[in-house]
Amino acid sequence: MNSLMLLHIPHSNTTIPSYEDQMIKNKDVLEAIEKYTDHRTSELFHYDGAERVEYGYSRLFCDVEKLEENEPMEALGLGILYEVSNASRKYPEKALATYKEHHKKLLETTKKQKEMFDKVVIIDCHSFSNEQAVEQGFSSNIPDICLGTDKIHTSSELLRLCEEHFEKDGYSIGVNTPFFGTIIPLELYGDEDILSIMIEVNKAIYADDEGFDRLKRSIGVLLGEIDFLYG
């Protein structure tokens, strides 16, 4: 790898392990997979030379972006293990084991990147639907792209670069709206040589092939700009 960037892609997969056979057959789970999956983000976010940490299962099996403690979405049934999945779930301990494995990999990869480059830029790669934005209380002025930040790990320079790039390409921007925050391995929180920003793209803007191709090009150019700025 020859880039200090790390692409974190936690919600692109739709796979449920075969041993959770009742979950696979559950109509509510299948509908939730369609609704909550960040479809095609694994394709949208690509940069030659960047490290990638992708979760290998659906977030309906386990949501690796949720907190182990004090998770605000737990009240909505959307914690690490979603309420809709638990009725047909047989092995919660196996799902939680993959949570630990994913975060161990993210931590180790971040450390390795820092050893190589002295700095890491984590791009937390997501998508959202207008329906999900409404669930968060946003019924109007839903942006094309949401940028999520952290007060320590998102520099004003990185945020400004992302904002200006997407606005130049004709996309509307929300900062920490309708979603907020970005991922940083907890063990490394406070290390200012680790930068992170979440890029959430509205599914409506890449629903057809033309929109997908346009957005993928825009993201690719932005990742190149970030790599050039910090590399």
Sequence and secondary structure as in RCSB ss.txt:
>XXXX:A:sequence
MNSLMLLHIPHSNTTIPSYEDQMIKNKDVLEAIEKYTDHRTSELFHYDGAERVEYGYSRLFCDVEKLEENEPMEA
LGLGILYEVSNASRKYPEKALATYKEHHKKLLETTKKQKEMFDKVVIIDCHSFSNEQAVEQGFSSNIPDICLGTD
KIHTSSELLRLCEEHFEKDGYSIGVNTPFFGTIIPLELYGDEDILSIMIEVNKAIYADDEGFDRLKRSIGVLLGE
IDFLYG
>XXXX:A:secstr
   SEEEEE S      TT HHHHH HHHHHHHHHHS TTHHHHS  TT EEEE SS TTT  TTS SSS GGGG
GT SSS HHHHTT S HHHHHHHHHHHHHHHHHHHHHHHHHHS EEEEEEEEE HHHHHHTT  S   SEEEE  
TTTS HHHHHHHHHHHHHTT  EEES SS      GGGTT TTEEEEEEEEEGGGGSSHHHHHHHHHHHHHHHHH
HHHHH 
